[in-house]
Amino acid sequence: MKKVLGRIGAVLLVVVVAVAAWAWVSPWPSVLLIRQLWPEATAEQA
């Protein structure tokens, strides 16, 4: 059981690091966050 939890933790760590790297390199996470926080600005731009 301990071995399985260790593997799950390792996979979760890899996923978190991959998402953090993607957020650091790509502008899209910021764009998606801004769209969620201010949806009326997106409607005005369209």
C-alpha positions, 0 to 999 in steps of 0.5 A: 500500500505504501508503495502505491501511495508513493507512486501516486505522489510521484505522478502528482508531483510530475503533473504539478511540475509540468503544469507549473512549467507550462504556466511559466513558459506559455501566456495562455494560463494568464489569458484564461485566468483573466478571461475568467475574472473579467468575462464582460471585458471579453464580451466587449472586445468581441 
